Amino acid sequence: MPRYVILLRGINVGGKNTLSMAALRQGLSELGYANVATYINSGNVIAESTKAATAIEAEIEAALPRLFKLDSELIRVLALPRATFKTMVESRPKGFGDTPATYHSDAILLMRGLTLRQAVTAFDPRDDVDTFWPGKGVIYHQRVSAQRTRSKLGKIVATLPYKSMTIRSWQTVEKLLAMVGD
């Protein structure tokens, strides 16, 4: 059965939309998803389904507020087939994520409907701190660890495109790749 990385945006952030991962696993299993696994408490899911990615996104986005009484305005879902997720990871810029003591590296994944051109307008990098590279469905962002408090990454939260993005640390991305398998 096809395996997916399913990323939930808008849960367990800043004390809002609190959802236990055990409840999430149970809820997704009840919806018919197989071999559901989660990673950390921020809406990272690995699951199997015969449904298309867009159908998974629509179903989970509709079900989460109903099953768990969450604020649906904050919830967005991105379902990526294993092969697509693997390509995103393998297409990273050379050296990206390789020196976590020097750089904090993040993958900013774009939800369906947000173009790369629209997403890039949200970025205003600080020259000596932030660097980003646009990719297919993802923006790779890194900031100098010693100066991360000067990073402008946090300013994207106030932009319209941000509502259609979800951010994961590169370490989380690598763990999800290992979980979804080859």
Rosetta blueprint (number, residue, H / E / L):
1 M L
2 P L
3 R E
4 Y E
5 V E
6 I E
7 L E
8 L E
9 R E
10 G L
11 I L
12 N L
13 V E
14 G L
15 G L
16 K E
17 N L
18 T L
19 L L
20 S L
21 M H
22 A H
23 A H
24 L H
25 R H
26 Q H
27 G H
28 L H
29 S H
30 E H
31 L L
32 G L
33 Y L
34 A E
35 N E
36 V E
37 A E
38 T E
39 Y E
40 I L
41 N L
42 S L
43 G L
44 N E
45 V E
46 I E
47 A E
48 E E
49 S L
50 T L
51 K L
52 A L
53 A H
54 T H
55 A H
56 I H
57 E H
58 A H
59 E H
60 I H
61 E H
62 A H
63 A H
64 L H
65 P H
66 R H
67 L H
68 F H
69 K L
70 L L
71 D L
72 S L
73 E L
74 L L
75 I L
76 R E
77 V E
78 L E
79 A E
80 L E
81 P E
82 R H
83 A H
84 T H
85 F H
86 K H
87 T H
88 M H
89 V H
90 E H
91 S L
92 R L
93 P L
94 K L
95 G L
96 F L
97 G L
98 D L
99 T L
100 P L
101 A L
102 T L
103 Y E
104 H E
105 S E
106 D E
107 A E
108 I E
109 L E
110 L E
111 M L
112 R L
113 G L
114 L L
115 T L
116 L H
117 R H
118 Q H
119 A H
120 V H
121 T L
122 A L
123 F L
124 D L
125 P L
126 R L
127 D L
128 D L
129 V L
130 D E
131 T E
132 F E
133 W E
134 P E
135 G L
136 K L
137 G L
138 V E
139 I E
140 Y E
141 H E
142 Q E
143 R E
144 V E
145 S H
146 A H
147 Q H
148 R H
149 T H
150 R H
151 S L
152 K L
153 L H
154 G H
155 K H
156 I H
157 V H
158 A H
159 T L
160 L L
161 P H
162 Y H
163 K H
164 S H
165 M E
166 T E
167 I E
168 R E
169 S E
170 W H
171 Q H
172 T H
173 V H
174 E H
175 K H
176 L H
177 L H
178 A H
179 M H
180 V H
181 G L
182 D L
